[in-house]
Amino acid sequence: MNYRHAFHAGNFADVFKHLVLVALLEALKRKEKGFAYFETHAGAGRYDLRDPAVQKTAEYRDGIGRLWRAASADPLTTAYLAAVRGVNRGPALRVYPGSPRIARALVRPQDRLGLAEREPGECARLAREFARDRQVRVECGDGYARLDAWLPPPEARGLVLLDPPYESAGEWRTVGEAVVAAHRRWSTGVYALWYPLKAGAPVARLKQALEASGVRRILVAELEVWPNDTPFRLNGCGMAMINPPWRVDEELERALPPLSGQLRQGPRATARVEWLVPE
């Protein structure tokens, strides 16, 4: 994938990813004790939707643009939209928050964030975003390498989000190995691994590697806004979650089917939540 996040900010894949992120963070907050949140590919933190790079594709119009004025009875969708609206002043949709900003909107004073970004310009913007925030630590460099330094953290609980660009075929193997190795270092952590769904993409091999790793409790959620055999498109995306908190599967089963209808771009859209590896 030829990837620059500004081109895709607020698109359907962001909506899906960030809704799942909200589900995981809200579940972790059910216990009073603080937790850690780590992100290996954090991006810039927020994106101006009026920027020429964003307007070049304007993918947000078929993503957050479809939900912006919509009312929702689903608590996850409501919490997600509140985080997006929190970075916008007034009724117009002008800014889209990246996952670091969404996570920051949801965590409590007893929680903390560690964010890594490899691209220097993006990391500089991320550092400015959280320059005066003592709960957030920004590190410029390889997020996979940072996992070795971060884990295990002092906290018993927490979440690691791995959201690589998949610019090379080798990244599928790298991210799978990274999440398994991280789990060996910190088995009580929650891990969320985002991946694209494209015709011919090696998703099946990633899932097979996770199944063969010996790691238990792996939940998979996927959203497709185009039929899965549509060539030359990002047809959908998924999230593989290790150690998802209690009832996250049920919450996503309620939230994702109506979301697929709202974000449908082809003749049909689908959403599914299933256990890749049970207890």
Secondary structure as UniProt FT lines:
FT   HELIX           5..8
FT   TURN            9..10
FT   HELIX           12..28
FT   TURN            29..30
FT   STRAND          36..39
FT   TURN            43..44
FT   STRAND          46..48
FT   TURN            49..50
FT   HELIX           52..57
FT   HELIX           59..62
FT   HELIX           64..67
FT   TURN            68..69
FT   HELIX           75..85
FT   TURN            86..87
FT   STRAND          95..97
FT   HELIX           99..106
FT   TURN            109..110
FT   STRAND          112..117
FT   HELIX           120..129
FT   TURN            130..132
FT   TURN            134..135
FT   STRAND          136..140
FT   HELIX           143..150
FT   STRAND          158..162
FT   HELIX           170..185
FT   TURN            187..188
FT   STRAND          190..197
FT   TURN            199..200
FT   HELIX           203..212
FT   STRAND          218..224
FT   TURN            228..229
FT   TURN            231..232
FT   STRAND          236..242
FT   TURN            246..247
FT   HELIX           248..263
FT   STRAND          270..277
//
